[in-house]
Amino acid sequence: MEWTAPFAVVLSLVLVYLVVTSGRRSQADQQARRLAVVERKLDLIMAHLGIREPEPEAPAEVLQELLAGRKIQAIKVYREVTGAGLREAKDAVELLARQRGLG
């Protein structure tokens, strides 16, 4: 019976931790959903007004990799230079390749 009190305390602490972290996650999820709604609305407004997103700047190192046919390396370099995420870097490099007729 000596172990039941410490076990109950530990179990209580674990439950409190789970409740607190789930609340934080739901806040982050809610903020992500709100941001997605705002982005969608902004995209609609830009499309209605005929405004296009500016073309991404092409770092020279990225262009060199694209010209050499090393698309994956170009994405890695783009991420290093700009700090972009993988999806954003991939999209930007593919756009640059299309704009320059590099496949």
PyMOL commands that set and color helices and strands:
alter all, ss='L'
color gray80, all
select helices_A, chain A and resi 4-49+60-67+71-82+86-99
alter helices_A, ss='H'
color red, helices_A
deselect
rebuild
show_as cartoon
